[in-house]
């Protein structure tokens, strides 16, 4: 863990530390605090957090956890992945060959969806934990071992970070790396990541207990930042990229009970209220950013 009195996104010293979260008053990002080690250190030391699907030195357990996660989220992933792909890749490329990278692709389900929409696309995958790739999805993916990725020479037309950006210890450095993996000026990076929305401020004013549960359920050593629009634009600019498209929307990757359990909400009426919020969220909450980045 690294204690640093400055925001790791905008470098402002105007931080408010509450529980395990640093709130930047300048760029409005929520950060897990103290800051975890960077992703390279985690990889080299084979450090696995308690909440991560990957389990050190137990590949079979890792695969089991990844499959269990997919059994709960797979149907939602299909809808979300289609939306991401249609947002990013022009339909005019349906009969074209192009290369796609699923960065931090985990179990590898994304490739099966992308190939069904763009049959001539070639999908590559890399993940901090290579062992997460599920056997059923291996035929759809060309795996690049994480240890080989930085020096790998393959360039891509499209790079997808699907619910990955919030996990990165060093998001600006990763964007710099991925920028250099783009084929040309028309190549794009897609990002889908959680966004801070009104419920955080509302609960901080009206119920400290609920606010702490929300922070516990959404910010941790795996989910290291919850972005604001301002902080997102800053990290993109610091990586010498530019935002080509930006949209805020409602998106969930798991059923309501998953999030309520993560927040340790056990009260029957609060859980009922939470499930009602989940149903109404498309109308009242924008909890995600989806964006396309290009070279400046």
C-alpha positions, 0 to 999 in steps of 0.5 A: 500500500502506498500513502500519497497525499495527492490525487493520483489522477489530477495530482491535487492535494485537496483530498478528503479521506473517509474510511478507505476512500480518498475523495478528490475535491478537484476532479471528484474521483473516488479512489481506494486509499492507501493506493495499492501497488501498481499492476506490474508489482502485483503481477511480478509478486503474484499478489492476489487480493481477497476479492479477486477471482484469481487465486494464487497457485490454485488455477483450478479454483480460479477457473471455478470462480470465473465460471461461477461469476459468468453463470451469474453475469453471462446473460447481462454480458451479452446485452452489454457487449453488443452495446459496446461493440455497436457503439465502437465498430462501424457496421460497414466493417461487417465484411472486413478483416480487422484485429481486436484486443480484449484487454483484461478480458477475464473469461473470454466471453466477449470474443464469442459475441464480437465474432458473432457480429463481425465474423471476420474479426480476429480477437486477441485477449490478455489479462493480468491473470492468464488462467481466467480464460475459460476453456469453452471460449479459448477457440474464439480468443488468441491469447497473449500471455500477460508477461509477453504483452508489453513487448508483443508486436501485434497492433490492433484496430480496436482495443476494448477495456470492458469493466477494466479501467476501474481495476487499474492501479496505474490507468494513465500508464496503461493508456499510454501502453495501449495507445502504442498498440493502435495500428493507425490514426483511425484505430480506437480504444473503447472504455466502459467503467463505473461512474460516480452518480447522485446516490453517493452525495445523497447518502453522504448527507442523509445516512452515513451508515448507508454511505459507508455500505455503498463505499464498501460495496463499490470501492475496494482494492480491486475496484480502485476508482469510481470516475467522474466525467472531469477525472476521466477527461483528465486521465485521457488527456494525460495519456496523450489521447483524446475523447472521440465519443462519450456517453453516460448510461445505466449498466449492470453486470450482475443481478441486484442481489450481487450488489446488495450482498457486496454492500452487506445490506441485510435488512429486508426492507433496505434490500427491497428498496435496493431491488426497486432502485435497480429496476428504476435505475435506467430512468433515475441513475447513470452509473457508467461511462462508455467512451471511445478514445483516439490518438491526439 
